Amino acid sequence: MSKEEFRSILIGAVSGNHEDLEKILELYMPLIEKNSYLNGNRDEDLKQYLMIHIALQIGKFPI
Amino acid sequence: MNHQEKSERDELRARFTGWLEVTLYRAKLNYVKKLERDKGIVYVDEMPEELWASENPERNWIQEISEPDVFHFEEERLEDAFDRLSEQRREILSMLFVEERTPKEVAGRIGCSLRHVYKQRSQALKQLRKMLEEGGEDNE
């Protein structure tokens, strides 16, 4: 993904565009997965919680 | 792609990645804290039916869950044994363990030596232990 593509998607996600948010979530899924483990076990509820948290907080990221 | 373009692309992405890592870390901490808070909660729909469908309306099922019978039994035995102690020993133990005062404070309040407080505490605890071991029968 080029610099301009990433910037465009990120700006869209920060502005509340759902499609762009989905792309960001997809792009960062390995990081979300990595944080979805508790005591060595994968926690699906935690994963959902993190994804919702990103959706709610991404608007605060300063571009 | 030259070096400058790569550097510019990495800057925004790296900044966002860093922000996201911190955000995810904090969210995970909040999630774990919430789990810890909810640990002691028993939801009504998870309770055995006999607890809330008791035929005896006087039955306090909340108390039964939080304070099992064995606890009541031990507490009553301890209370009986405690009542058999001399007034001064009861007073000293109350100040030490209920009011959480220091032995020095206790000595000052009842007007005796620190040594006397230590001795009375030690003897009172021995007496209590003996009474509990003998099933509440005080032979002293």
Backbone of each chain as ProteinMPNN parsed JSONL, in Angstrom:
{"seq_chain_A": "MSKEEFRSILIGAVSGNHEDLEKILELYMPLIEKNSYLNGNRDEDLKQYLMIHIALQIGKFPI", "coords_chain_A": {"N_chain_A": [[0.844, -1.192, 0.0], [0.584, 2.17, -0.931], [2.027, 5.289, 0.217], [0.192, 7.417, -0.137], [-2.232, 6.062, -0.46], [-2.509, 4.835, 2.076], [-2.628, 7.097, 3.722], [-5.005, 8.251, 2.76], [-6.921, 6.285, 3.4], [-6.637, 6.214, 6.172], [-7.351, 8.823, 6.9], [-9.997, 8.755, 6.092], [-11.031, 6.761, 7.829], [-10.598, 7.95, 10.312], [-12.322, 10.051, 10.036], [-14.727, 8.807, 10.173], [-15.58, 7.071, 8.218], [-16.942, 4.033, 7.354], [-16.106, 1.963, 5.609], [-13.409, 2.529, 5.228], [-12.569, 2.274, 7.834], [-12.904, -0.455, 8.205], [-10.942, -1.355, 6.466], [-8.657, -0.449, 7.769], [-8.844, -1.925, 10.121], [-8.539, -4.466, 9.065], [-5.992, -4.281, 8.022], [-4.519, -3.968, 10.34], [-5.027, -6.265, 11.702], [-3.247, -8.405, 12.534], [-1.961, -7.198, 14.739], [-4.108, -6.732, 16.419], [-4.947, -9.354, 16.85], [-2.699, -10.304, 18.173], [-2.927, -8.986, 20.587], [-5.107, -10.203, 21.629], [-4.902, -12.268, 23.395], [-5.18, -13.884, 26.525], [-3.619, -14.916, 29.387], [-2.289, -16.827, 27.853], [-4.313, -17.916, 26.348], [-6.508, -17.614, 23.563], [-8.83, -15.021, 23.385], [-11.925, -14.502, 22.357], [-13.902, -12.641, 22.995], [-12.387, -10.556, 24.003], [-11.039, -9.802, 21.697], [-13.161, -8.812, 20.119], [-13.872, -6.709, 21.783], [-11.59, -5.1, 21.602], [-11.645, -4.389, 18.901], [-14.017, -2.918, 18.761], [-13.282, -0.906, 20.475], [-11.223, 0.341, 19.029], [-12.73, 1.315, 16.882], [-14.241, 3.203, 18.22], [-12.342, 4.945, 19.213], [-10.647, 5.813, 17.184], [-11.23, 8.195, 15.948], [-10.001, 10.06, 17.487], [-7.395, 10.152, 16.777], [-4.643, 12.152, 15.957], [-4.141, 13.437, 12.828]], "CA_chain_A": [[0.0, 0.0, 0.0], [1.435, 3.362, -1.036], [1.89, 6.318, 1.251], [-1.047, 8.166, -0.362], [-3.369, 5.165, -0.178], [-2.63, 4.677, 3.521], [-3.087, 8.381, 4.272], [-6.411, 8.427, 2.385], [-7.735, 5.353, 4.204], [-6.58, 6.622, 7.578], [-8.176, 10.037, 7.05], [-11.386, 8.304, 5.996], [-11.39, 6.045, 9.06], [-10.643, 8.93, 11.402], [-13.508, 10.89, 9.81], [-15.941, 8.033, 10.435], [-15.977, 6.248, 7.074], [-16.948, 2.632, 7.793], [-15.293, 1.109, 4.712], [-11.995, 2.789, 5.546], [-12.31, 1.695, 9.155], [-12.752, -1.897, 7.992], [-9.618, -1.584, 5.854], [-7.651, -0.255, 8.829], [-8.929, -3.095, 11.015], [-7.965, -5.602, 8.33], [-4.55, -4.046, 7.925], [-3.889, -4.118, 11.665], [-5.555, -7.461, 12.357], [-2.217, -9.148, 13.289], [-1.719, -6.524, 16.018], [-5.302, -6.986, 17.241], [-4.866, -10.779, 17.233], [-1.608, -10.439, 19.145], [-3.418, -8.474, 21.869], [-6.344, -10.906, 22.005], [-4.57, -13.435, 24.222], [-5.14, -13.698, 27.979], [-3.04, -16.103, 30.035], [-1.931, -17.813, 26.84], [-5.486, -18.394, 25.596], [-7.14, -16.614, 22.705], [-10.112, -14.611, 23.956], [-12.699, -13.896, 21.264], [-14.583, -11.455, 23.543], [-11.38, -9.491, 24.073], [-10.8, -9.361, 20.321], [-14.305, -7.962, 19.751], [-13.772, -5.502, 22.61], [-10.516, -4.26, 21.04], [-12.095, -3.842, 17.614], [-14.992, -1.859, 19.059], [-12.518, 0.184, 21.077], [-10.555, 1.067, 17.935], [-13.771, 2.047, 16.138], [-14.685, 4.357, 19.016], [-11.242, 5.847, 19.549], [-9.811, 6.222, 16.049], [-11.525, 9.6, 15.652], [-9.155, 10.937, 18.304], [-6.005, 10.149, 16.309], [-4.304, 13.404, 15.259], [-3.497, 13.191, 11.525]], "C_chain_A": [[0.887, 1.251, 0.0], [1.145, 4.334, 0.111], [0.546, 7.051, 1.12], [-2.285, 7.322, -0.067], [-3.61, 5.061, 1.336], [-3.188, 5.95, 4.153], [-4.586, 8.566, 4.018], [-7.334, 7.537, 3.235], [-7.786, 5.803, 5.664], [-7.453, 7.858, 7.816], [-9.661, 9.662, 7.0], [-11.854, 7.648, 7.285], [-11.533, 7.008, 10.23], [-11.899, 9.804, 11.283], [-14.812, 10.12, 9.99], [-16.424, 7.2, 9.26], [-15.836, 4.76, 7.428], [-16.07, 1.728, 6.929], [-13.808, 1.286, 5.02], [-11.625, 2.201, 6.909], [-12.1, 0.183, 9.025], [-11.384, -2.218, 7.404], [-8.508, -1.442, 6.896], [-7.644, -1.469, 9.772], [-8.289, -4.317, 10.354], [-6.441, -5.493, 8.273], [-3.839, -4.325, 9.257], [-4.383, -5.357, 12.424], [-4.468, -8.264, 13.094], [-1.931, -8.539, 14.659], [-2.896, -6.757, 16.976], [-5.273, -8.433, 17.75], [-3.834, -10.968, 18.341], [-2.061, -10.003, 20.545], [-4.649, -9.214, 22.386], [-6.072, -12.165, 22.83], [-4.542, -13.037, 25.696], [-4.659, -14.996, 28.603], [-2.759, -17.221, 29.028], [-3.092, -18.342, 26.021], [-6.098, -17.26, 24.773], [-8.533, -16.312, 23.233], [-10.891, -13.845, 22.889], [-13.432, -12.64, 21.74], [-13.621, -10.267, 23.597], [-11.114, -8.923, 22.683], [-11.926, -8.41, 19.859], [-14.237, -6.635, 20.494], [-12.728, -4.547, 22.023], [-10.956, -3.624, 19.728], [-13.106, -2.715, 17.816], [-14.273, -0.633, 19.624], [-11.805, 1.015, 19.999], [-11.579, 1.922, 17.185], [-14.2, 3.303, 16.893], [-13.588, 5.396, 19.205], [-10.495, 6.42, 18.351], [-10.046, 7.692, 15.659], [-10.645, 10.573, 16.415], [-7.715, 10.987, 17.802], [-5.703, 11.439, 15.542], [-3.544, 13.122, 13.959], [-2.322, 14.153, 11.332]], "O_chain_A": [[1.806, 1.381, 0.808], [0.168, 4.204, 0.848], [-0.149, 7.28, 2.11], [-3.261, 7.81, 0.504], [-4.738, 5.18, 1.813], [-4.087, 5.905, 4.994], [-5.339, 8.973, 4.903], [-8.378, 7.978, 3.717], [-8.839, 5.775, 6.302], [-8.192, 7.934, 8.798], [-10.473, 10.184, 7.765], [-12.943, 7.942, 7.778], [-12.46, 6.901, 11.032], [-12.465, 10.239, 12.286], [-15.889, 10.715, 9.961], [-17.539, 6.677, 9.283], [-14.746, 4.292, 7.76], [-15.379, 0.846, 7.438], [-13.051, 0.316, 5.067], [-10.518, 1.699, 7.106], [-11.215, -0.382, 9.667], [-10.745, -3.203, 7.775], [-7.547, -2.211, 6.906], [-6.588, -1.967, 10.162], [-7.591, -5.097, 11.002], [-5.716, -6.472, 8.452], [-2.722, -4.842, 9.292], [-4.181, -5.478, 13.632], [-4.735, -8.766, 14.186], [-1.689, -9.261, 15.626], [-2.707, -6.952, 18.177], [-5.54, -8.698, 18.922], [-4.062, -11.691, 19.311], [-1.638, -10.571, 21.552], [-5.172, -8.891, 23.453], [-6.939, -13.031, 22.941], [-3.97, -12.014, 26.074], [-5.238, -16.056, 28.366], [-2.965, -18.4, 29.315], [-2.89, -19.132, 25.099], [-6.191, -16.117, 25.22], [-9.32, -17.221, 23.496], [-10.569, -12.704, 22.56], [-13.571, -11.68, 20.982], [-13.986, -9.134, 23.283], [-10.98, -7.711, 22.514], [-11.666, -7.352, 19.287], [-14.504, -5.576, 19.926], [-12.951, -3.338, 21.955], [-10.672, -2.454, 19.475], [-13.058, -1.693, 17.133], [-14.603, 0.508, 19.303], [-11.793, 2.245, 20.061], [-11.334, 3.092, 16.89], [-14.487, 4.335, 16.287], [-13.869, 6.587, 19.341], [-9.781, 7.413, 18.489], [-9.159, 8.343, 15.107], [-10.542, 11.747, 16.061], [-6.902, 11.754, 18.316], [-6.412, 11.783, 14.596], [-2.42, 12.622, 13.997], [-1.65, 14.109, 10.302]]}, "seq_chain_B": "MNHQEKSERDELRARFTGWLEVTLYRAKLNYVKKLERDKGIVYVDEMPEELWASENPERNWIQEISEPDVFHFEEERLEDAFDRLSEQRREILSMLFVEERTPKEVAGRIGCSLRHVYKQRSQALKQLRKMLEEGGEDNE", "coords_chain_B": {"N_chain_B": [[10.837, 3.959, -5.837], [12.111, 6.493, -3.857], [14.444, 7.212, -1.138], [13.474, 9.315, 0.447], [10.655, 9.36, 0.005], [9.936, 6.902, 1.069], [10.59, 7.324, 3.712], [8.755, 9.332, 4.426], [6.299, 7.992, 4.165], [6.568, 6.03, 6.058], [6.599, 7.547, 8.356], [3.938, 8.582, 9.021], [2.547, 6.186, 9.149], [4.015, 4.793, 11.042], [3.605, 6.418, 13.233], [0.845, 6.147, 13.582], [0.72, 3.405, 14.042], [2.132, 3.199, 16.443], [0.457, 4.716, 18.096], [-1.8, 3.118, 17.997], [-0.878, 0.758, 19.173], [-0.463, 1.576, 21.836], [-3.079, 2.339, 22.474], [-4.442, -0.104, 22.202], [-3.168, -1.589, 24.179], [-3.94, -0.208, 26.509], [-6.691, -0.57, 26.348], [-6.865, -3.305, 26.634], [-5.958, -3.6, 29.261], [-8.057, -2.312, 30.609], [-10.103, -4.073, 29.983], [-9.264, -6.394, 31.321], [-9.351, -5.458, 33.96], [-12.08, -5.018, 34.197], [-12.994, -7.629, 33.983], [-11.964, -8.639, 36.383], [-13.398, -7.119, 38.22], [-15.962, -8.062, 37.763], [-15.843, -10.622, 38.646], [-16.799, -11.503, 41.213], [-19.485, -11.275, 40.933], [-22.691, -12.692, 40.84], [-24.907, -13.657, 38.484], [-28.487, -13.464, 38.166], [-29.673, -15.172, 36.272], [-27.843, -17.191, 36.206], [-28.053, -18.562, 38.5], [-28.761, -21.449, 40.576], [-31.965, -22.983, 40.31], [-33.332, -23.717, 42.666], [-32.526, -21.925, 44.565], [-33.697, -19.388, 44.147], [-36.292, -20.106, 43.936], [-37.313, -20.915, 46.324], [-39.447, -22.557, 48.72], [-39.831, -21.555, 51.173], [-40.455, -18.401, 52.185], [-39.1, -16.92, 54.0], [-36.512, -17.562, 53.806], [-33.249, -16.573, 53.423], [-31.559, -16.338, 50.732], [-29.432, -14.934, 49.732], [-27.823, -14.417, 51.891], [-27.167, -17.025, 52.51], [-25.547, -17.756, 50.404], [-23.374, -16.003, 50.628], [-22.542, -16.362, 53.256], [-21.833, -19.245, 54.393], [-23.265, -22.035, 56.313], [-21.318, -23.285, 57.948], [-19.594, -21.259, 58.518], [-21.135, -19.574, 60.136], [-21.394, -21.264, 62.309], [-18.735, -21.534, 63.263], [-18.278, -18.895, 63.905], [-20.143, -18.413, 65.921], [-19.223, -20.141, 67.902], [-16.769, -19.014, 68.453], [-17.611, -16.585, 69.415], [-18.987, -17.343, 71.741], [-16.851, -18.398, 73.207], [-15.297, -16.143, 73.452], [-16.926, -14.563, 75.072], [-16.56, -15.808, 77.46], [-14.163, -14.995, 78.397], [-12.208, -12.958, 80.701], [-13.288, -9.664, 81.724], [-11.331, -7.717, 81.328], [-9.548, -8.951, 79.554], [-11.194, -9.301, 77.343], [-11.603, -6.662, 76.702], [-9.017, -5.835, 76.032], [-8.42, -7.494, 73.794], [-10.418, -6.635, 72.043], [-9.696, -3.981, 71.604], [-7.218, -4.377, 70.409], [-7.686, -6.064, 68.126], [-10.156, -5.431, 66.959], [-10.517, -2.626, 67.051], [-8.06, -2.118, 66.128], [-5.831, -1.03, 67.481], [-2.543, -0.1, 68.685], [-0.397, -2.09, 70.85], [0.82, -0.34, 72.649], [-0.876, 1.876, 72.694], [-3.127, 0.659, 73.751], [-2.208, -0.015, 76.299], [-1.891, 2.544, 77.358], [-4.545, 3.416, 77.38], [-5.896, 1.708, 79.147], [-4.404, 2.009, 81.345], [-2.086, 0.476, 82.167], [0.96, -1.526, 82.172], [2.994, -1.972, 79.209], [3.983, -4.479, 78.989], [2.121, -5.932, 80.427], [-0.068, -5.82, 78.742], [0.843, -7.337, 76.531], [1.162, -9.792, 77.811], [-1.452, -10.388, 78.681], [-2.751, -10.503, 76.221], [-1.483, -12.677, 75.005], [-2.183, -14.74, 76.802], [-4.957, -14.653, 76.656], [-5.415, -15.376, 73.987], [-4.405, -17.951, 74.002], [-6.194, -19.115, 75.769], [-8.593, -18.858, 74.339], [-7.998, -20.472, 72.119], [-7.737, -22.936, 73.365], [-10.331, -23.302, 74.377], [-11.789, -23.46, 71.992], [-10.674, -25.715, 70.84], [-11.514, -27.623, 72.602], [-14.126, -27.83, 72.063], [-15.555, -25.659, 72.901], [-15.784, -25.879, 75.589], [-14.856, -24.504, 78.531], [-12.313, -24.933, 80.739], [-10.889, -23.471, 82.439]], "CA_chain_B": [[10.6, 4.756, -4.642], [13.376, 6.926, -3.279], [14.552, 7.104, 0.319], [12.656, 10.338, 1.087], [9.256, 8.929, -0.053], [9.772, 5.809, 2.019], [10.661, 7.908, 5.034], [7.499, 10.041, 4.681], [5.242, 7.014, 4.344], [6.781, 5.35, 7.332], [6.355, 8.448, 9.491], [2.524, 8.572, 9.401], [2.16, 4.815, 9.503], [4.674, 4.45, 12.306], [2.93, 7.19, 14.278], [-0.456, 5.519, 13.822], [0.963, 2.078, 14.64], [2.504, 3.441, 17.839], [-0.768, 5.152, 18.794], [-2.692, 1.958, 18.092], [-0.313, -0.178, 20.15], [-0.756, 2.114, 23.17], [-4.536, 2.282, 22.64], [-4.826, -1.508, 22.419], [-2.631, -1.997, 25.481], [-4.812, 0.362, 27.552], [-8.012, -1.217, 26.245], [-6.729, -4.652, 27.199], [-5.899, -3.429, 30.719], [-9.426, -2.031, 31.058], [-10.871, -5.31, 29.837], [-8.857, -7.292, 32.419], [-9.888, -4.881, 35.202], [-13.524, -5.257, 34.188], [-13.166, -9.054, 34.301], [-11.689, -8.797, 37.815], [-14.52, -6.525, 38.951], [-17.174, -8.871, 37.571], [-15.587, -11.984, 39.124], [-17.62, -11.85, 42.369], [-20.91, -11.065, 40.666], [-23.465, -13.868, 40.421], [-26.088, -13.173, 37.794], [-29.693, -14.201, 38.526], [-29.945, -16.269, 35.335], [-26.852, -18.255, 36.377], [-28.254, -19.185, 39.811], [-29.573, -22.664, 40.59], [-33.38, -22.623, 40.47], [-33.827, -23.917, 44.027], [-32.184, -20.787, 45.417], [-34.663, -18.291, 44.062], [-37.656, -20.627, 43.936], [-37.507, -21.575, 47.61], [-40.823, -22.548, 49.226], [-39.842, -20.761, 52.396], [-40.177, -17.014, 51.824], [-38.207, -16.309, 54.989], [-35.147, -18.006, 53.539], [-32.431, -15.512, 52.829], [-30.567, -17.057, 49.924], [-28.218, -14.128, 49.521], [-26.981, -14.67, 53.069], [-26.676, -18.398, 52.439], [-24.441, -17.823, 49.442], [-22.197, -15.265, 51.089], [-22.094, -16.827, 54.561], [-22.274, -20.621, 54.575], [-23.57, -22.43, 57.684], [-20.116, -23.622, 58.71], [-19.024, -20.007, 58.984], [-21.955, -19.157, 61.275], [-21.08, -22.157, 63.407], [-17.433, -21.145, 63.81], [-18.396, -17.552, 64.454], [-20.862, -18.526, 67.196], [-18.327, -20.787, 68.887], [-15.761, -18.023, 68.838], [-18.3, -15.567, 70.207], [-19.216, -17.928, 73.071], [-15.564, -18.493, 73.899], [-14.872, -14.775, 73.745], [-17.732, -14.084, 76.201], [-16.097, -16.425, 78.715], [-12.917, -14.356, 78.846], [-12.433, -11.916, 81.699], [-13.652, -8.387, 81.114], [-10.134, -7.002, 80.889], [-9.013, -9.613, 78.359], [-12.094, -8.959, 76.218], [-11.355, -5.265, 76.358], [-7.71, -5.762, 75.372], [-8.526, -8.103, 72.454], [-11.249, -5.769, 71.204], [-8.908, -2.807, 71.191], [-6.125, -4.796, 69.526], [-8.078, -6.696, 66.856], [-11.323, -4.787, 66.333], [-10.203, -1.206, 66.844], [-6.727, -2.14, 65.521], [-4.912, -0.144, 68.199], [-1.252, -0.718, 68.989], [-0.305, -2.467, 72.269], [1.192, 0.834, 73.431], [-2.109, 2.661, 72.854], [-4.001, -0.087, 74.666], [-1.639, 0.151, 77.639], [-2.209, 3.908, 77.783], [-5.987, 3.582, 77.614], [-6.392, 1.023, 80.351], [-3.528, 2.391, 82.454], [-1.228, -0.599, 82.665], [2.227, -1.551, 81.447], [2.981, -2.61, 77.887], [4.246, -5.898, 79.257], [0.86, -6.527, 80.875], [-0.923, -5.978, 77.547], [1.366, -8.486, 75.774], [0.899, -11.015, 78.57], [-2.897, -10.645, 78.636], [-3.1, -10.901, 74.849], [-0.99, -14.027, 74.805], [-2.974, -15.679, 77.605], [-6.333, -14.663, 76.139], [-5.427, -16.151, 72.737], [-4.214, -19.358, 74.406], [-7.463, -19.535, 76.377], [-9.56, -19.002, 73.245], [-7.616, -21.646, 71.326], [-8.059, -24.116, 74.163], [-11.79, -23.453, 74.427], [-12.272, -23.884, 70.672], [-10.219, -27.1, 70.623], [-12.3, -28.507, 73.465], [-15.545, -27.72, 71.685], [-16.222, -24.546, 73.579], [-15.828, -26.104, 77.052], [-13.781, -23.792, 79.221], [-11.971, -25.573, 82.006], [-10.065, -22.6, 83.271]], "C_chain_B": [[11.95, 5.192, -4.04], [13.308, 6.911, -1.741], [13.618, 8.089, 1.032], [11.177, 9.924, 1.125], [8.977, 7.838, 0.989], [9.723, 6.35, 3.45], [9.352, 8.609, 5.395], [6.366, 9.06, 4.957], [5.364, 6.358, 5.717], [6.419, 6.236, 8.525], [4.9, 8.393, 9.947], [2.103, 7.189, 9.891], [2.753, 4.399, 10.858], [3.983, 5.165, 13.465], [1.582, 6.545, 14.614], [-0.283, 4.156, 14.508], [1.303, 2.219, 16.126], [1.282, 3.813, 18.666], [-1.693, 3.954, 19.03], [-2.181, 0.951, 19.128], [-0.639, 0.268, 21.58], [-2.248, 1.995, 23.468], [-4.989, 0.848, 22.947], [-4.367, -1.996, 23.788], [-3.547, -1.495, 26.609], [-6.18, -0.312, 27.549], [-7.963, -2.603, 26.877], [-6.677, -4.593, 28.734], [-7.294, -3.178, 31.287], [-10.284, -3.283, 31.027], [-10.553, -6.259, 31.0], [-9.408, -6.783, 33.75], [-11.378, -5.156, 35.315], [-13.81, -6.724, 34.535], [-12.994, -9.288, 35.795], [-12.857, -8.273, 38.647], [-15.743, -7.426, 38.922], [-17.05, -10.265, 38.168], [-16.545, -12.399, 40.236], [-19.111, -11.735, 42.124], [-21.564, -12.369, 40.223], [-24.737, -13.351, 39.77], [-27.284, -14.083, 38.09], [-29.923, -15.382, 37.588], [-28.908, -17.398, 35.422], [-27.055, -19.007, 37.7], [-29.055, -20.479, 39.696], [-31.021, -22.301, 40.944], [-33.843, -22.702, 41.92], [-33.523, -22.73, 44.948], [-33.231, -19.679, 45.357], [-36.103, -18.769, 44.054], [-37.952, -21.358, 45.246], [-38.957, -21.481, 48.087], [-40.931, -21.686, 50.472], [-39.487, -19.305, 52.085], [-39.222, -16.325, 52.79], [-36.738, -16.596, 54.681], [-34.339, -16.913, 52.825], [-31.304, -16.15, 52.029], [-29.305, -16.26, 49.675], [-27.244, -14.373, 50.667], [-26.385, -16.07, 53.01], [-25.491, -18.522, 51.494], [-23.189, -17.186, 50.03], [-21.667, -15.768, 52.422], [-22.592, -18.247, 54.798], [-22.459, -20.968, 56.049], [-22.328, -22.664, 58.532], [-19.478, -22.35, 59.271], [-19.784, -19.496, 60.202], [-21.565, -19.947, 62.511], [-19.769, -21.744, 64.073], [-17.529, -19.79, 64.5], [-19.09, -17.589, 65.824], [-19.982, -19.124, 68.288], [-17.297, -19.78, 69.391], [-16.381, -16.96, 69.747], [-18.536, -16.072, 71.637], [-17.926, -17.956, 73.879], [-15.097, -17.105, 74.327], [-15.615, -14.232, 74.97], [-17.257, -14.655, 77.53], [-14.791, -15.823, 79.214], [-13.242, -13.312, 79.912], [-12.673, -10.584, 80.979], [-12.421, -7.666, 80.563], [-9.548, -7.623, 79.618], [-9.885, -9.309, 77.137], [-11.812, -7.545, 75.724], [-10.042, -5.127, 75.572], [-7.787, -6.332, 73.949], [-9.349, -7.22, 71.509], [-10.441, -4.584, 70.688], [-7.822, -3.192, 70.192], [-6.624, -5.238, 68.148], [-9.283, -6.052, 66.175], [-11.006, -3.325, 66.021], [-8.818, -1.026, 66.218], [-5.778, -1.111, 66.155], [-3.599, -0.877, 68.47], [-1.235, -1.103, 70.475], [0.024, -1.265, 73.158], [-0.043, 1.705, 73.712], [-3.038, 1.986, 73.87], [-3.523, 0.098, 76.109], [-1.987, 1.528, 78.189], [-3.68, 4.064, 78.148], [-6.467, 2.887, 78.882], [-5.477, 1.246, 81.555], [-2.747, 1.241, 83.04], [0.062, -0.606, 81.844], [2.053, -2.267, 80.096], [3.147, -4.123, 78.033], [2.954, -6.635, 79.64], [-0.066, -6.778, 79.677], [-0.48, -7.209, 76.757], [1.003, -9.806, 76.481], [-0.588, -11.396, 78.507], [-3.328, -11.108, 77.245], [-2.718, -12.359, 74.61], [-1.857, -15.047, 75.557], [-4.408, -15.782, 77.089], [-6.409, -15.505, 74.862], [-5.27, -17.646, 73.036], [-5.532, -19.927, 74.932], [-8.525, -19.774, 75.292], [-9.281, -20.267, 72.444], [-8.019, -22.926, 72.051], [-9.559, -24.373, 74.189], [-12.341, -23.955, 73.097], [-11.894, -25.34, 70.402], [-11.06, -28.095, 71.435], [-13.787, -28.391, 73.184], [-16.287, -26.68, 72.484], [-16.309, -24.73, 75.08], [-14.631, -25.446, 77.7], [-13.514, -24.435, 80.579], [-11.176, -24.671, 82.922], [-10.871, -21.923, 84.365]], "O_chain_B": [[12.812, 4.36, -3.753], [12.267, 6.637, -1.145], [13.041, 7.769, 2.072], [10.512, 10.106, 2.144], [7.957, 7.843, 1.678], [8.932, 5.899, 4.278], [8.883, 8.503, 6.528], [5.567, 9.266, 5.871], [4.377, 6.166, 6.427], [5.988, 5.744, 9.568], [4.638, 8.181, 11.131], [1.408, 7.044, 10.897], [2.102, 3.759, 11.683], [3.8, 4.594, 14.54], [1.223, 6.413, 15.784], [-1.028, 3.803, 15.422], [0.82, 1.452, 16.959], [1.083, 3.312, 19.773], [-2.28, 3.796, 20.101], [-2.969, 0.364, 19.87], [-1.034, -0.539, 22.422], [-2.641, 1.602, 24.566], [-5.81, 0.621, 23.835], [-5.086, -2.726, 24.471], [-3.885, -2.237, 27.531], [-6.754, -0.588, 28.602], [-8.895, -3.022, 27.564], [-7.274, -5.426, 29.416], [-7.671, -3.75, 32.31], [-11.089, -3.524, 31.927], [-11.456, -6.853, 31.589], [-9.876, -7.57, 34.573], [-11.88, -5.485, 36.39], [-14.741, -7.026, 35.281], [-13.76, -10.03, 36.41], [-13.256, -8.884, 39.638], [-16.468, -7.547, 39.909], [-18.025, -11.015, 38.202], [-17.057, -13.518, 40.22], [-19.916, -12.058, 42.998], [-21.057, -13.063, 39.342], [-25.549, -12.688, 40.416], [-27.136, -15.295, 38.244], [-30.316, -16.463, 38.028], [-29.073, -18.441, 34.788], [-26.334, -19.96, 37.995], [-29.922, -20.602, 38.831], [-31.267, -21.423, 41.771], [-34.638, -21.877, 42.369], [-34.175, -22.549, 45.977], [-33.604, -19.105, 46.38], [-37.032, -17.967, 44.151], [-38.743, -22.301, 45.275], [-39.618, -20.462, 47.888], [-41.996, -21.153, 50.783], [-38.339, -19.008, 51.756], [-38.616, -15.302, 52.47], [-35.839, -15.954, 55.225], [-34.722, -16.416, 51.766], [-30.241, -16.463, 52.565], [-28.238, -16.825, 49.436], [-26.037, -14.517, 50.471], [-25.24, -16.283, 53.409], [-24.558, -19.285, 51.74], [-22.093, -17.741, 49.947], [-20.477, -15.625, 52.706], [-23.675, -18.431, 55.354], [-21.905, -20.308, 56.928], [-22.292, -22.285, 59.703], [-18.898, -22.36, 60.357], [-19.182, -19.043, 61.176], [-21.423, -19.399, 63.604], [-19.698, -21.618, 65.295], [-16.928, -19.573, 65.552], [-18.686, -16.896, 66.758], [-19.994, -18.679, 69.435], [-17.0, -19.705, 70.583], [-15.765, -16.501, 70.708], [-18.322, -15.348, 72.61], [-17.897, -17.596, 75.056], [-14.571, -16.923, 75.424], [-15.031, -13.537, 75.801], [-17.507, -14.082, 78.59], [-14.36, -16.109, 80.331], [-14.375, -12.843, 80.023], [-12.318, -10.403, 79.814], [-12.459, -7.083, 79.479], [-9.107, -6.909, 78.718], [-9.375, -9.088, 76.038], [-11.783, -7.268, 74.524], [-9.971, -4.4, 74.582], [-7.279, -5.722, 73.008], [-9.019, -7.076, 70.332], [-10.492, -4.233, 69.509], [-7.532, -2.448, 69.255], [-6.065, -4.843, 67.125], [-9.417, -6.119, 64.953], [-11.195, -2.851, 64.901], [-8.448, 0.08, 65.825], [-5.03, -0.421, 65.462], [-3.548, -2.107, 68.484], [-1.967, -0.518, 71.274], [-0.444, -1.186, 74.294], [-0.226, 2.202, 74.824], [-3.644, 2.639, 74.72], [-4.32, 0.334, 77.017], [-2.339, 1.659, 79.361], [-4.02, 4.757, 79.107], [-7.327, 3.398, 79.599], [-5.737, 0.738, 82.646], [-2.736, 1.04, 84.254], [0.234, 0.206, 80.935], [1.117, -3.038, 79.882], [2.542, -4.917, 77.312], [2.722, -7.777, 79.244], [-0.751, -7.798, 79.603], [-1.309, -8.027, 76.358], [0.6, -10.783, 75.85], [-0.936, -12.559, 78.309], [-4.168, -11.998, 77.112], [-3.5, -13.156, 74.093], [-2.217, -16.089, 75.008], [-4.999, -16.862, 77.084], [-7.362, -16.262, 74.675], [-5.913, -18.489, 72.412], [-5.933, -21.043, 74.599], [-9.255, -20.765, 75.329], [-10.191, -21.034, 72.128], [-8.558, -23.86, 71.459], [-10.008, -25.51, 74.044], [-13.254, -24.78, 73.073], [-12.668, -26.1, 69.821], [-11.286, -29.232, 71.022], [-14.611, -28.814, 73.995], [-17.49, -26.794, 72.718], [-16.833, -23.867, 75.785], [-13.493, -25.823, 77.421], [-14.385, -24.471, 81.449], [-10.829, -25.051, 84.041], [-10.319, -21.155, 85.153]]}, "name": "protein", "num_of_chains": 2, "seq": "MSKEEFRSILIGAVSGNHEDLEKILELYMPLIEKNSYLNGNRDEDLKQYLMIHIALQIGKFPIMNHQEKSERDELRARFTGWLEVTLYRAKLNYVKKLERDKGIVYVDEMPEELWASENPERNWIQEISEPDVFHFEEERLEDAFDRLSEQRREILSMLFVEERTPKEVAGRIGCSLRHVYKQRSQALKQLRKMLEEGGEDNE"}
